[in-house]
Amino acid sequence: MGFQVFAGSASKKLSSRVSEILGRDLGRVQLTTFSDGEIRVRFDETVRGKDIFIIQSTSNPADRNLMELMIMTDALRRASSKSVTAIIPYFGYSRQDRKAEPRVAITAKLVANLLTTSGIDRVVTMNLHAGQIQGFFDIPVDNLYSSPILIPHLRNNGYGGEDCVVVSPDAGGTIVARAYAKILKSSLAMIDKRRSEPGVIESMRVVGDVKGKRAILIDDMIDTAGTLVSAADALMANGAKEVISVATHGIFSGPAIERLNNSCITKIYITDTIDNSNNMEISDKIDSCSVAEIIAVAIKNIDNHTSLHNLFPISE
């Protein structure tokens, strides 16, 4: 019966790019709300016996986009679809993946349970904040990476080689930074952050030689950009001649854009896992690369029951 791709409200532009690569039209679906704000979903074409792919990031507003994804899945199940694969380019609530302090929720696990209960058969996501979140699901999860898109983009813009240093913003990101540094043939450094209390950074120490080099700060996401800007200032204070930022997910909440525009960071490279069209209009520092081709290949391989190993060219 074949497969069909549908777009959620949060990922319409990305979904359109994916459908163009696949050479087929997006499925027709009405996503509306009742007067009290409840979400209403109606599919305008038959899905009976089909393998369905929904592309929907659970970014801001996370609650609404997550609920919309689950309601779409419920509607598809009740319409006798063969399977439902959720393509979630940005997986919201991923930062709460453990009990770091008493009396807090593990929302990444809660969301995994909700998605599975709604009827989703498989999840495809990108650059999870913590890789172990894959283990929170009892269904197949494919955690893809943006590096096959971002690394060539960096090279095309002249970054790489001995005059560059790849910098991890913390110890946890060193593995990813090392992979980037190896491919770009650049050196590696790290920011050692000391916190006086949760959410408050007391000091930042640069571990590694950055003097006279162009620093490439690598992270999975940029939220309010406070820590990122502080890290960039520390790198410049230690002699770096330029600082750029590379991240998969541009969340850019609160004062992020203002902070980045006023910072020493010369360029911010992100992907379109989150739609940042509006932010790019007010900041010429932001440069977005599309992950549509990676997602399209993943859909083709899943539909053909073939491996996704070709989407993992480097180990992160």
N, C-alpha and C positions, 0 to 999 in steps of 0.2 A: 504493500500500500504506500510505501515511501515515507518521507518525513516532511515536517513543516516547521517553520520558524516563526515565532511570535515575539513581539516587543512589548516589554513593560514600559510604564510611563517614564522611568528613570533612565532608560537606555535606548531611546528611539533613534538617535543619530548613529550610535554605534551599531545598532541592529540593522539600520539601512545599509551601512557599509558592509556588514557581514553578508547580507542578502545579495548585494551586488556581486561580491566575490563568488558566492555560491551559484549565482546565475538564476535566481528565482525570486519571486515576489514575497514580501512579508505576508504572513497570514493576517486575515481581517478580524479584528477584535474591537469591541466597544468597551472603553474604560471610563466610566462615569461615576458620579456620586449622587446619592439621595440628598434631599434638602438638609438632613441632619448630619451629613458628612460621611455616611456609610458608603463603602466602595461597592460598586455594581459592575459586574463583568458579564459580557455576552459575546460569544464567538459567532461570527457571521459566516462561517463555512463549516462543513462537516470535518470532524477530526476522528471519526470512528475508524478504529484499526490502524491509526497512524502513530508513528514515533514523533513526539512533539518536543521541540526545544524552545524554552522561554528564556530570553535574554533580559535580565533585570538586576541592576546593582541595588543593593540595599543601603544606599547612601542617604544623606539628608533630603527629605525627612525619612529617617530610617524606619520608624514604626509603620508609616503609611506604605512605603515601598515593600517592606517585608510582608505586610498584610495583603497587599495587592498580589504579590507573587503567590501566596498560599491560596487566595481566592481563585486566581486563574487556574491553579493546579486542581482545586476541587471541582471547578466547572469542567475541566478537561476530563477528569476521571468519571464524572457523571455523564459525560458525552461519549464514553466508551473508547477513549484514546488507548492505544496499545501501551505506550510508555510516556513518561514525562521526565525530561532532563532539564534541570535548572542551570542555566549559564549565569553565574553570579560574579561578574568581573571584580566588583568590590564587595567583600563579605562584611557587612556591618556587625557591630557588637563583638568583633574578633579580639579587641584589646582586653576584654575581661575573660581570660582563658584559664584562670586559676584563682584560688583564694590567697591573695597577697596580704590581706589583713582580715581580722575577724568580722563576721556578720556582713559579708558581701556576697553577691550572686556570681555564678559562673555563667554569664550570659551566652558565651559562645556555645556551650553545651545545651543550654535552653533553646537557642535558635536551631541548633542541629536537630533536637527532638521535635520542635514545631514543624520544621520543613519535612522531616521524614513522616510525621503523622499526617500531614496534609496530602500525602500521596506521591511525593517526588521519588523517582526511582534512582536518580543519579545526580550528582552535583559536580559542576565544573567551575572552578574559581581561579583567581590569579593572585599570586604573591600574598598568601595568607600571612597575617601578622605573626602567627606562631604555627609552625608546620604541624605540631601535634594535634591541632584542631581537627585534622582529617580523622583522627581516631575517635572523635566525639560522635561520628556518624556510624550507623549500622548499614549504610548503603555505600556504593562506590563513590569516591571523591577523587577528582583529578585537580591537583594544585599546579597550574601552569605558571610560567615565569615570563616577565616582560623583557628580560635581558636580550633575547634574540632581536628585539626591536630597538631597544635603547642603546645597546653597545654600538651597532653600526651607525646609529644617529650621532653618537658622540664622536666616532671616528670621522664621519663626514663633516663635522663641524670643527675638526682640527684638534680634538682632545685625545690624548694617548701618548705613549712614549716616555722617555726619561725625564722630561720637564714637567710631567704631571704626577700627582700623588693621589691615590684613591683613599678616602677617609671614611671610616665607620664612625657614626655618632655615638656609639656605645659598644661595649664588649660583645653584646648579643648579635650585632650585625657584622662581626668580623669575617665570618665565613663567606657571606655574600660579597663584601668588599674585597676579600682576597681573590674571589673568582673574577671579579671585574678587573682587578689589578693585573692578574695573570694574562688575561686576554688583551688588555690594553697595553701590556708590557710597561707598566708603571709601578712605582713603589707603593707601599702601604703604610697608613698611619691610623690612629684611633684617638677618639676623645674620651678621656676618663672623667666622668661626671660624678661629683659628690653632692648629695642632697642633704640639706639640714632637716627637711621634713618632706612628706609626700607632695609632689608638685612644685617644690621649691628647690632650685639648684643653687648650691652654695658656691661651688667653684668648678671650673673646667680646665683640665690639663691635657695638652696635646702630647701624645705618645708617638714619637716618630719624627723624622726630618721633613719639614714642609717648607723650609726657607728657600725662597727664590723659585718656588714651584707653583703650578696651577693646581689648586686643590679641588677634587671632585667628591663632594659629600653625597654618600649613597644611603638611602633609607627606603623603607617600603611605603611610607605615607608622610604627607605634610598636613598637619591639622592647623593649629593656631600659629605655627612657625616660630614660637618664642624660643624653644630650644635650638632650632635650626639657626636662627639669626645669632644667638649667643655663641654657637659653635663656630660660625663663620667669623665672628669678631675675634674669637680665640685664635683661629688659624691665621688671620691677618696680623694679629699681635705677635705671632711667632714667625713672621717673615714670609708668609705665602703672598705671591704677587697677584693672585686672582682666586676667587672662590665661586664655584658653580654648584648647583644642587640637582640631584637626580633622584626621582621617586616615582613609583608606579602609580600611587593614588594621590591625586591632588584634592584633599578635602577642603582646605582653605576656609575654615570656619572663623567666626569672630573677626579679630583684627589682623588676620593672616596677610591679606593682600597689602594692607597699609604697611605692615612691618617689612614685608619683602621689598616693596617699592622703595622704602627708606633705608634698606640694608646695603651692606657692601657686596652682597651676592649679585653677580652680573647676569646670570641666566638660571632659569629653573626649568629643567626638562622633566615632563610628566607624560602619562599616557591618557587615553580617553576612557579608562574604566569608569571614571566619573565625568559627566559632561561639564566642562569648564568654559564653555563658549562665552558666557557673560564676563567671567574673570579675565579672560584673555583680551577682552575689549578695554579693560581698565588697567592692564599691566602688560607692557611690552617685554617684560622679562620672561614671561611664561611661554614655553614652546611645547606643544603637545604632539605626541606620536600615536598613531592608531594601532591598537592590538587586534583589529578586525581580522587580519589574515590569520593570526594564531587561532582565534576562536573559530574561524571558518574551517581551518584544517582539522581542528578538534572535532567539529560537528561531522565532517566527512568521514573521519576515521571511526568515530563511534557508530555512525550509520553503517559503515562497511565492516564493522566488527574487527578492525585492525588496531594495532598498537599505537599509542600516542608517544612512543619513545623519540620520534623525530622532533617533538616539541620541547625536548629537554637537552639542548646542545651543550649546556654547561651545568655543572653541579653547584647549586646554591644551598 
